[in-house]
Amino acid sequence: MATYEHPYPSPELSAAHPFVVHAHEPVDDNTMRDRALSFHALMDGRRSVRMFDDRPVPRELIETAICTASTAPSGAHMQPWTFVAISAPNVKQQIREAAEEEERTNYLDNRMNEEWQAALAPLGTDHHKEFLEVAPWLVVLFEQRFGETDDGSKKTHYYVKESVGIAAGMFVTALHQMGLATLPHTPSPMRFLQRVLDRPETERPFVLFPVGHPLPGVQVPDLARKPLDEVAVFL
Ligand SMILES: Cc1cc2nc3c(=O)[nH]c(=O)nc-3n(C[C@H](O)[C@H](O)[C@H](O)COP(=O)(O)O)c2cc1C
């Protein structure tokens, strides 16, 4: 077992702030390898889908996925995120209409430059966002640019985008693990979500997730993922 010259927490630190022993079950290498390979296989089967079934999804599942996402690490443990979960048809309709209006400008009036449009060509995305009304849930993840202290003054949040990005990834992972599908959707600019969902000025929409069961037989672009040597360097 490694020994430390400067143990954490120091006696002064643990006198000033509460600490607990982390409950961790040791796992042998073979078990870890088995777990790692099966989790990779599970996650490698995740795909973004753009056609959802209208089959309802119990609210409890959305709540649990949000709780899982909210276990994400965050700068100074500020957890600077708000998940707004929508199943109300009239709100979904408003979001679809506003998203399609922005996307029409992006796709049809060339607000996206040629390079961007060329990158999207293999995905075949366009300004039609019917899935925003068909999916049983829309979950909009907002980043909290700053928070509020008990006396109502401004509280600084640290590494907001990094923290919210990790929470977003864990949300996608939680949904896939339970058998649901999603699509990280960014109908840019997304400011309309703040207005439609009546969120405070301190928040900014980060990503919009339609959530549900994939439409049976749904097609996805035939994409390959980069091999390990293109995404990792070991020293
Ligand atoms: C931050 C982010 C924004 C995205 N925005 C959109 C979007 O607005 N519309 C869309 O159809 N797909 C969007 N995607 C989905 C990507 O196109 C998709 O993840 C990528 O093509 C890889 O496919 P896969 O998710 O099936 O592996 C977005 C993904 C991310 C991570």
The ligand as an ORCA input file, in Angstrom:
! r2SCAN-3c Opt
* xyz 0 1
  C     -23.175     18.620    -28.622
  C     -23.899     17.827    -29.681
  C     -24.829     18.480    -30.470
  C     -25.556     17.758    -31.418
  N     -26.527     18.384    -32.139
  C     -27.277     17.681    -33.006
  C     -28.378     18.295    -33.659
  O     -28.706     19.453    -33.417
  N     -29.094     17.542    -34.525
  C     -28.814     16.227    -34.766
  O     -29.517     15.611    -35.564
  N     -27.779     15.613    -34.151
  C     -27.020     16.302    -33.249
  N     -26.014     15.681    -32.561
  C     -25.818     14.225    -32.726
  C     -24.579     13.882    -33.554
  O     -24.820     14.138    -34.907
  C     -24.244     12.405    -33.311
  O     -23.907     12.220    -31.964
  C     -23.093     11.927    -34.194
  O     -23.470     11.964    -35.538
  C     -22.625     10.519    -33.825
  O     -23.697      9.609    -33.913
  P     -24.089      8.687    -32.674
  O     -24.549      9.604    -31.566
  O     -25.195      7.816    -33.198
  O     -22.874      7.934    -32.263
  C     -25.282     16.378    -31.611
  C     -24.323     15.743    -30.816
  C     -23.658     16.453    -29.854
  C     -22.663     15.747    -28.969
*
